[in-house]
């Protein structure tokens, strides 16, 4: 499995330094001669409400410097994937749209997006973000923000030091006197392989294998001895084992147990921090500890911008992304408007002065993009169900092997 790091130079208690130069305020272009003449051109850009003000600022600079126009169309984010696929072939779609990286597989299959040459901007972007927008070795978009889960710990109970391993975490949690040393969401009886994935990858058992370009292949990677080892570990810590992992823990129960001080550790994303701390719990965010001996690699989600394959001004659309959105000012504005973990290294370096942000960035540093290939849609239900069965006491090896065979059959 290929793991993409965030270029962490050092991690202190409250800050993280990211590799790459800090960048200036000018667009990330190859030189001052890269002038764009967009006179008479209007680019239509789809965005959601949150990010619209930030894009407006970059659009204003674009218009002043190039003579072109940017028409922003506000959309519900939930509608963008379907509307883009439906409208681009008719010629009614935008030139550029904001979107998540897991739109990528469907967009490529539908033939509605163009490749993007990131140029000098690539040097300022975290590799995991670029890889998330890579499909069959080609980059299809401009990534700008990351999202990842991490280990969150109650510092009054267990201090700030990151546990070295899963076993170390459990031991510290028990020594703290907490009612539960650790809780993790299993979505109750549904299963939550997404949240469990860091532990699975620490056994070297990725859901799909990545090639040397970072693109996901359709080779299932969670079979064999390493997948079986993870399944056996999951069973050993499930309801008929230590009981530390239980199907009684859904999302809300998980958060309440931690927020009330009854659990010393949990695994969650930045979206849950307010809930986890609303009762006064003090927290530290650290990378997920290894259970299987290898580095725990959680899924990383990435947000970015796509260029329509039917755009009549595709070159100028790409230049808007790589010259006008690829600046410190534009990326800071995007973060301020919708504070997701920045993929733009200079901005990430600044916001990592917040120790909570730094902790999530450090966790993402070990992560891998969530697969965007269409085959992923055939995996989730089988994968989640197998984990629930194992947690409840089913034979780990045979249950896992059956699941892997079912996944392989489902994807053909």
N, C-alpha and C positions, 0 to 999 in steps of 0.2 A: 504494500500500500504506500502510495506516495503522500507524504505529509508536507504541507506548505506552511512555513513559518512566517511570522509577522516581523521578522528581523529584529528580535528583541536584543538590545545590546546589554541591558542590565535591568534587573527588577529589584527595586528597593521597597521599603514598606509602603511608601505612598506614591511612587512614580515609576514609570517605565520608559526607557529610551528606545526608540525605534530606529532601525538602520535606514540609511538613505539621507541625502542632504535635506536640509530644512526648506529649501526652495525659496523662491522670491515671489513677488506679487505679479510678475508677468506671466502670460500664458506659457504652458509647457510646449513650446515649439522649438524647431531646430535652429532658429535664428531670427533676427529682426527682419530678414527679407521675406518671411512667410506672410506677406500681406494678402488679405482676402478681399476680392471685389465681388460683393453680393448684390450689386445694384439691380433693382428690379426683381429680386428673389424674395419670396415669402416662405418661411419654414413654419409648418404647423407642428406644434409640440404638445403631446398629451401629458398631463401631470395630475396629481391628486391635490387636494386642498392644502395639505400640510407643506408640500414642497414648492407650491406655486410662487410664493414671494421670493424665495431664493433664486429660482430660475428666472424670474422677472428681472432681477438685478443683473444677471449674466446676459440676458437678452438685450437689456438696455445698452450695455457696453458693446455688444455685437452690432447692434443697429448703428450706434454712433461711429464705429470704426470701419464698418464694411459697406454701409448703405443699404443693407438688407433689412428685412422685417421678420420678426418672430410673432406668430400668432399662438398664444397659449390657450389650450382648451382644457378646462377642468373636468376630470372624470372621477367617478367612484373607483378606487383602486381595485375593488373586487370585480369590476366589469372590464378592466383593461385587456386581460388575456383573451377573452372570448371576442370582444369587440374588435380587437386588433386583427385577429385571425380572420374574422368575417369581413372586415371592411377593407383591408389592404388589397386583396385581389380585385376589388371593384374599383379601385382608384380613389376611394373616399377616405382612406385612412390617413394618418398623420405622416410626416417625415420622420419624426422622432417620438418615442414614447418612453416614459419611465416604466420600470418593471422589476420583478424579482428574477433571480437567476434560474429558479425552477420553472420559469416560462420557456426557457431556452429550447428544451427538447421539442415541445409542441410547436414552437415558432419555426425551428429548422425543418421539422417534418412537413409543416404547412407551406414552407418556402416563402415566408413573409418578412424575413430579416436579411440584412446584408452583413458581410464581414466588416470589421472595423480595424484600421491600422492605428494602433494607439500611439505609435511614434515615441517621442521623448516622454510622453505622459506615463508610459509603462514603467519608467524608472522610479516614479514617485508612488506607484501603487503596490500594495501588498500582493505577493504572488498568489496567495490563496484566492484573492478576489479576481485576478486575471484568469486563473484556472477555472473558477466557477463559471466564467463566461466563455470558456473554451469548449468546443464541440468538434470531435473528429480532427483535432489539431488546429482548428481555426477559431480565432477570437471573434465573437459576435456581440459586441457591445462595449460600453464604457462603464465599468463598475465603480462604485464610489462608497458603499457602506457595507459593514459587516454585522452579523448577528450570531451570537453563540451562547451556549449555556456554560456554567462553571460551577465549581464547588463553593458554597456559601456556608460560613461557619459563624456561630455565636461566640464572639470573642470573650464575653464574660465567662463562658463555660470552658472554652478550649484554647483561648489565646488567638494570636494572629498567625503563628507559624503554619505553613502548609504541611499536611501530613504526607509522609514519604510514599505510603502505599495505602491501599484500601484497608488492609489489616491494621495498619498504624492508626488510620482514622477511626476505625471501630474501637480500638483499644483506648484511644484518647476520649472518645465519646462516652464510653462506659466509665472511665475514670472520673469524668466530670460530674457524675451523679445524675445526669439527665435521664428522664423517663425512657427516651429512645436515643441511642447513640447517633442514629442516622435515619433519615426518611428520604424516599425517592418515589416520585409519582409513577404509578403503573396505569393510570387512567382507570383505576378500579379493575373490573373484570375484562376490560378492553385490551389492555396492554399498551406500553409506550416505549417501543424500540428506539424512538428518537432520543429520549432522555437516557436510556440505558446504553446508547451506542459507544460512549467513551470507554466504558468497561469492556464492551465487546472488542473494540479495536485494540485494547491493551493486551488481548490474546492473539493479535495478528489475524483477525478474521473479519475483513471488511465486507460490506454487503455486496459490492461489485469491485472488481479490480480496475485500477487506473493504469493507463499506459504512460510512456515516458513524457508525453506532452501534458499530462494532467487530466486528459479526457477519460471519462468512464467507458469501459468496455461492457459487453453484456455477459462477461465471465463472472459467475457467482463466486465470491471469495470467502463465503462464510461456512463452507463445508470442510470436510477433512478433520484432521486431528485438532487443529487450532479452534475450529468452530465447536467441536465436541468438548474441548477443554473449557470453553466459555460456558456452554450449556451445563456442564457438570458443576462449575462454580456457581452458576445461577441457582441451580437446584439446591446446592449445599447451603446457600444463604436465603433460601425461600422459606415457605411456611412449614415445611416438614424438616427444615434444617435449623439454622440459627434464628430464623424469623425476622431478620433485619430488612428483608425485602418482602413486601406483602401486597396482595391484590386488594386489601382493604384501604389502600392509600390512593385516593384520587387527587386531582389537582388542588381542590380547595382544602381537603383534609391535610395534605402535605404542607400547604402554606400555613394553615392554622397551627399545626403542631410546632412548626418552627417559630412562628411569630409569638406564640405563647410561652416560649422557652422550654418546651417539653422535648425538643429534639436539638441535638448539638450541631448537626450538619445536614445539609440538603443539597440537591443539584437543581439549579433554576437559571432562568435567563434574566437579563436586565429589566424586562417588562414586569417582573414580580417583586422587584426590590422594595417598592413602596408598601406593598402588602406584607412582606416579610418583616418590615421594620416598624409597622404602624403601632405596635404595642411597646415600642421602646427598645427592642433588641438591637444591640450593636453588632455589626457584621464586618467580616473580612471576606473578600472574594479571591479565590485561588484556582489554579488549574485542577482539573479532576485527577485524583490519584490513580495510579495503575493498580489493577487487580491481577493482571496476567503477566506482568514483567516487562511489557513494552509500553511505550508512551500512550496514554489515553488520548484519543483523537476524536473529539466530539464533532458533530455536524456543524458546518458554518453556512449560514444563509447570506446571500449577497444581493444588494440592490444596485441598480444601474440604469443605463439608458440604451435603447435599441434604435437602429436606423432601419426604416422600411426598405424592403427590396424593390418596392415600386416607386420610391421617391424619385422625382424628376431632378432633384437637386441633392443627390446622395453625397457628393463630394463636399459640398458646402455644409450639409447636415453633419457630416463627420468632423469637419473643421470646427463647427460650433461646439461639439463635444470636446475635442482634443485641444482646442485653443482657448475657449471661453468658459467652459465648465471645469476644465483642468487647470485651475488656478487656486492659490491659497485662499483668496477672497471668496470665490464661488463655493469652494468646498467647506469653508468655515460657515458660510451662509446656509448651506444645506444642512450642516450639523446643527446650527442654531435653530433652524426651522423645524427639524425633525431629528432629535439627537440619537441617531444610531451610531455604532462604533465606526469611525472613519476608516476607509481603505486608503485614503490619501495620507501618506506618511507624515508630512509636515503638520497637518491638522491633528493626526493621532498623537503625535509627540506633545502637542500643546494640551489636549484635553486629558491626557494620561496623568496630569497633575492631580486629578481626582482619583483617589485610590480605588474606588469602586470601578470606575471606567478602566483603570490600569489592570485590575484583576480580570475583567472580562476580555481585555485585549490579550493578556497573557494566556488565557485559556484558548482563545481563538488561534493563538500562535501555534498550538499543537494540532489544530483542527484540519478537517478536509471538507471540501464543498459537499453539501447534500446532493446526491445524484440528480441530474436534470433529464436523464435519458427517459424516453417514454416507458421503458420496461419497469421503471421504479413503481409505476402505478399498480403493477401486478404483485408487488412484494409486501406492502404494508400490512394488509389484513392477515396474510399467512404468517408473517414474521411476528406480529403482535400476539396472535393467538397462540403460537408455539411458546413464546415467553411466558404467557399467563399459565399455560398448562404446566410448564416446568416449575414455575414458582409455586404452584398449588400441589406439586408432588409427583407429576408424571415423570416417567423415566427420561432423564435428560438426553442421553445419546440417541435413543430411537426417535424421540419426539423431534429433536433438532434435525436428524438425518431425513426424516419424513418431510419436514418443512422445506429443507433445501431441495429435495427432489420435486416437491410440488411447485416451488418457485421456478426451477429449471424447466419444468413442463409448461408452466403458465407463460413463460417468455419465449417458448419454442426453441 
